[in-house]
Amino acid sequence: MFDWTQLNTAATTTPTSDESWQCAIPLLDHVLIEVKGPDAEKFLQGQCTCDFKSITNGKFSLGAHCNVKGRMVSSFTAAKLGPEHFGLRTHKSNAEKALATLKKYAVFSKVTLEISSSLAPVAVFNTQVNEVPFFDATAEVGFSTALEQGARLTHTKSMQELWLAHENIQQLLEQLPVAAPHYWTAYNIAQGVAEVTADSTEQFIPQEINLQLLGGVSFNKGCYTGQEIVARMHYKATLKKHMYRAQLAPSTSAPASGTALINEEGKNAGQVVQSVTTDAGAQILALTLDTAAHSQNVHCEANPQQKLQWLALPYAIPLTEN
């Protein structure tokens, strides 16, 4: 596993809420799983929800690895690192389980899998190409570029995720203000992107965290572990709940993943998927019934005073997907 201890990752800036801030965020809560070998693409294509053929052609993608019941063991962002070589950026708390589960299916494939000790992820926001190495303001959004050591993933025109070696991360952090990792969590919650952690592994099917709305599920590529359940939910079931974005009042601590949500009738209305404490209040992604979303009387089970204030997602939730 990558050793951050020799790098100065102490925060030197506090990003503002308008996301115009310029900074680097070392993703200390994440690791890269490297998958190498002649069968790397074929193996991942047969195990994960996303389309690795498109990743081979230069795109990067959200994705998940499910158990046979269609519940996500792990989630990740996948990109190509080189010929027959892919990286999966996943949450550190769940990385060992993610790796072990993938390895279980790799016995008959010509691949090696390991948690990278040489590469780690850093997010860079709103910088200028002439100021910072590895950032490319001309890069196409949605695509990744393999670097000599690592990769560049262009999420937006103003934000890129860099998978870099130790010495290159040091160079980057010396040239930019550094923000704490929880701002990355807050950014992703604002984008409506949740991830599987040790607290939520094997709890959700991909549709319950809107992964199909974010390009992380391919319904055309063929079989993979758990595909039958995931496809059935897409083609034969009417989804009655989705993941929505909300916040609690300022000075309120973030509720734990799995915290139950209660509606005005005292009935269970869903649960917290992911949350983070910020100055503006706890930011939350919650799996809830579509009929309960945007109700002003949904609260966390442990504290009826913690009523959720619903916020907009940057993508639409279809009330009927079939």
N, C-alpha and C positions, 0 to 999 in steps of 0.2 A: 504494500500500500504506500502511496506517496507520502513522503515525510515533509510536512509543512514547518517543522519546528525550527529549521535553519533560516526561514524567511520571516521578514518583518511584515506581518499582516495586520498590525494594529490599526484600527480605524482612525483616520485623520479628518474625516468630513462627515456631516450629517445631511443626507440628501433631502431636498425639499419635496413637497407633495406634488408639484407640477411636472416632475420628471424631466426638467430641463437641466438637471445637474450633470456635471462632468465628473466621472470617477471610474475606478476599477473596483470590482467586488470579487475577492477571492472566494470561491465556492467551497469553503471548508467542510460543509456538510455533505459534499458529493464526491464521488470517485468515478473513475473510468474503468469499465470492464473491457479489456481488449480481446477480440476474437480474431484469430489468425488461422490461415491454412487454405488449401485448395477447395475445401468444402464450406468455407465460411459463409458465403452468401446463401448457398443451398440449405445449410443447417439453420441459419437464422430465419430464412423464409419459411421453413417448415415448423418453426417454433413460436414465432412472434406475430402480433396482430398487424404490424405495418408492412408495407411493400418494400423489401430490400432491393428489388430490381431498380426502383426509382432512386434509392440511396446510392447504389452502384453508379448510377448516371449523374450523380452530383448533388442531389437534393439531400437534406437532412429531415428527420421526422421524429415526432413523438411516437411511442409505441409501448407495448406491454408484453409480458410473458405470463400466460395464464396456466392455471392447473386444469385438470380434465373437466372440472365443473364450470369452467369459464371465468373463474375468479382470479384476479390479478395477483400473482406472486410478487411481481416487480413491475415498475414502469421505468421508462428511460427516454432520453433523447439519443438517437442513433445517427452516426455520420461515418463516412469512409475516411480511413487514415492512410490508406495506400492499397496497392494491389493485394487482393485476398486478405484484407485487414480492415476491421471495423472497430469503432468505439461505441460503447453504450454508457452514457453518463447517467448514473443512478444515485439514489440517496444512500449515504454512507451507512446509516443505521440498519439498512436492509441488504447491504451489498453482499455479505457472506452468504445469506440465504439465496439471493438472486443468482450468485455464481454457482452455488452447489446444485440448485435446481436445474440450471442450464446444463451443467456438466453431466447430470444424470441422463440426459437425452443425447449426449455427444459421444457416447462410447463407440459407436460404429461410424463416426464421421472423422474425416481428416482435418481436425481443428484443434487448436489449443485455446484455452480460456484462462484469463488471470486478471486479478485486480491490478491495475497499472501501478508500478512503483516509479515510473519515469515521467508520466504526464499527469497534469491536473487541470481543472477548468477554472477560468477567470472570466467574468463578464465585464465588458467595457462599454460605458455609456457616453455619448455626446462628445467624442473627442475629434480632433482634426488629424487627417491622415499624415500630415507632415510632422506632427508632434510625437506620435506614439508608434513604435514598431508593431508590426503584425496586424494592425487595424487598416482596413482597406475601404475607403469611403465609396469606391466605385463598384464594390462587390454586389452581386445580384441578391436581392432578398429571397430567402427560402432555400438558398444553395450553400454548400460548404466547399471549402478549398483545402486540400491536403497541403500542409506545410512540410518543411524539411524534418521538423520534429513536432508533430501534432496536427491540428486542423483549425480552420476559422469557420464559424457558423454565423451567417448573417441573418439575424432575426428581424431587424428593421434597419432603416437607413441610419439610425442613431444608436443602435445597439448590436454588438457582436459578442459572441461567446468564443473564447480562445482556449484551445486545449494545448498547453505548452509544457516544455521541459523546465526543470528547476531554474536554470540560469536565465531563461527567457522570462519567466514569471518575475524573478528578482528585478530584471531590467524594467519590466512594465510597471511594477509597484513603486519603483523609484521615480517614475516620471508622472504619475497621476495621483490625485487624492484617492485615498482608500476608504471605502464604506464597509460597514459590518455585514456579514452574510445574511442577516435577517431581512435586509432590504431586498435581497434577491427573492426571498419567499414572498414578501409583500408585493413585489413587482409581478410575480407569476400569479398570485391571487387576483390582482387587478386585471390580468389577462385571462382569467378564468381557467388557469392551468393548474391542476392538482397533481400530486405525485404520491406513489405508494411508499410508505415508510415502514419501519418495524412495527409500528402501532396499527397499521392498516393492511398489512399483507394478507392476502386471501380473503379480504372482506368485501370487495366490490367487483362487479363485472365492469368491463370498459365503458359501457354506456352510462353507468352511474356516475362517472366523473367526466362525462361529455367527450370522451376520447374520440368517438366517431365524428364529432363536430369539429375537431381540431386536426383532422387528417391522420390520426393515429391508428385507424382501423381500416384495412382494405377488405371489402366484401367481394372482390373479384379475383383474388390471387390464388385461391385454393385452400387446401387444408393446413391447419396448424393446431397445436395443442389447445383444446378448449373451443375450437372454431365452431363446432356444432351448436353449442349453447349460445355463443355470441351471435351467430347468424340467425338462430331461431328468434332471439330477442329483437333482431332487426326486421326480419321478414314476416314473422307470425305473431308477434306480440305488440300490443299497444303500450308504449312506455307511459306510465302515469307519474313518474317522478324523474327529476333531473337535478343536476348540480347548479345551485344559484349562488350569487355573491351577496354578502351582507357585511355589516359592521355593528359593533356595540359602541356604547358611549365612550368618550375619552376617559382615560384612567381606568379602564376595565381590562383586566388580564384576559388573554386569549383562552378560550375553553379548549380542553383536550380533544384530540381526535376521538370520535365515537360518542361524544356527549350528546345525549338525546335532546331533541327539540320538541316542545309541547305547544299545541295550539290553544286557542281560547276556550275550547271545550274540555281541556285537560287531557286530550288524547295525543299519542305520539305522532309527530308530523315529519320526522326525519332525524338526521344526525349530522354532526360536524364532521366534515371530511378533512379539512386542514385549516389552520388558523395561525395568526402571528400577532404579537402585540406591537402597536405603533403609537406614535404621539396622537394620531387622530382617533384612536380607539382600536380595539381588536378587529382585525380584518379576517373574514371568514369565507370559506367555501363550504356550502352545506347541501347535502343531498336531502331533498324534500319533495313532498307531493306537489304537483303543479297547482293543485287547488289551494295549497297553503302558501305558495310563494307570493310574496308581496303583501301578505296579511300583516297588519300592524300589531298583531297580538301573539306572535310566535316568540317564545322565549326559551332560554336554556333550562334544562330540567332542574339543575341545582339552585337556580336563582331566578324566580319569576320576574324580578325587576330587570333582568338582562334581556330586554326585548330587542329583537333584531331589526335593524334598519336596512332595508333591501337596497342594493346598488345595481347599476346596470352592468351587464357583461358586454364585452366588445364583439360578441357574436350572438345570433338569434337562437332562441330555444324553440324548436318546432313543437307545437302542442300535439301534433299527430305526425309520426314519422313514416307511417305505412300507407 
